[in-house]
Amino acid sequence: MKAIITGAIITMAAAATPALAWEGKKVACYDKVWVPATYKSKKVLEYPAKKKWEHHDGQMVKMRYPAIYMVKKYVDMEGHYELHKAPCK
């Protein structure tokens, strides 16, 4: 009998604990927002411009070929989360 009463008291105390908890007040709220990665690019000269004599239709023709650049793209800043202030719900 004593064990049953002791068990009942412990069960009631455990159930009453959340009611005794201190309730705080919301001060500020924030939303988690994903910011995608940003990239930068750089032009790198692959072949310089050139002029060249070529034979076309029985004529000698001076041809001009423009420079060729390769665009190298790299990550400037990785994607990440930011906290933006938002109204509390």
C-alpha positions as CSV (number, residue, x, y, z in Angstrom):
1,M,0.0,0.0,0.0
2,K,2.8,2.3,0.9
3,A,4.5,1.6,-2.5
4,I,1.3,2.5,-4.4
5,I,0.9,5.8,-2.5
6,T,4.5,6.7,-3.1
7,G,4.1,5.9,-6.8
8,A,1.0,8.0,-7.0
9,I,2.7,10.9,-5.4
10,I,5.7,10.7,-7.8
11,T,3.4,10.5,-10.8
12,M,1.4,13.5,-9.7
13,A,4.6,15.5,-9.0
14,A,5.9,14.7,-12.5
15,A,2.6,15.7,-14.1
16,A,2.6,19.0,-12.2
17,T,6.2,20.0,-13.1
18,P,5.3,21.5,-16.6
19,A,2.6,23.6,-14.9
20,L,5.3,25.0,-12.6
21,A,7.7,25.9,-15.4
22,W,8.5,29.6,-15.9
23,E,7.0,31.0,-19.1
24,G,9.1,33.6,-20.9
25,K,8.2,36.2,-23.4
26,K,9.3,36.4,-27.1
27,V,11.7,39.2,-27.6
28,A,12.6,38.9,-31.3
29,C,11.9,36.4,-34.1
30,Y,14.0,35.5,-37.1
31,D,13.4,33.6,-40.3
32,K,16.1,31.3,-41.7
33,V,16.7,32.3,-45.4
34,W,18.9,30.5,-47.9
35,V,21.4,32.7,-49.8
36,P,22.7,31.0,-53.0
37,A,26.4,31.0,-53.9
38,T,27.8,33.9,-55.8
39,Y,30.3,33.5,-58.6
40,K,32.9,35.6,-60.3
41,S,34.4,35.2,-63.7
42,K,37.7,36.1,-65.3
43,K,38.6,36.3,-69.0
44,V,41.9,34.5,-69.8
45,L,43.6,35.0,-73.2
46,E,43.7,31.6,-75.0
47,Y,44.9,32.7,-78.4
48,P,46.0,36.2,-79.4
49,A,44.6,38.0,-82.4
50,K,46.5,37.3,-85.6
51,K,46.7,38.3,-89.3
52,K,47.5,35.7,-91.9
53,W,47.8,35.6,-95.7
54,E,45.6,32.9,-97.3
55,H,44.9,31.7,-100.8
56,H,41.2,32.0,-101.8
57,D,39.7,31.6,-105.3
58,G,43.0,32.3,-107.0
59,Q,43.8,35.4,-104.9
60,M,46.0,36.1,-101.9
61,V,43.8,37.5,-99.1
62,K,45.0,39.0,-95.9
63,M,42.7,37.5,-93.1
64,R,42.4,38.8,-89.6
65,Y,41.4,36.4,-86.8
66,P,40.2,37.8,-83.5
67,A,41.6,36.9,-80.1
68,I,40.0,34.0,-78.3
69,Y,39.4,34.3,-74.5
70,M,38.3,31.6,-72.1
71,V,36.0,32.5,-69.3
72,K,37.1,31.0,-66.0
73,K,34.2,30.9,-63.4
74,Y,34.8,30.4,-59.7
75,V,32.9,30.6,-56.5
76,D,33.2,34.0,-54.7
77,M,31.1,33.1,-51.7
78,E,29.5,29.7,-50.8
79,G,25.8,29.4,-50.3
80,H,24.7,29.9,-46.7
81,Y,21.8,30.7,-44.4
82,E,21.1,34.1,-43.0
83,L,18.7,35.2,-40.3
84,H,16.3,37.9,-41.3
85,K,14.2,39.6,-38.6
86,A,10.5,38.8,-39.0
87,P,7.3,39.4,-37.1
88,C,6.7,36.8,-34.3
89,K,3.8,34.4,-34.8
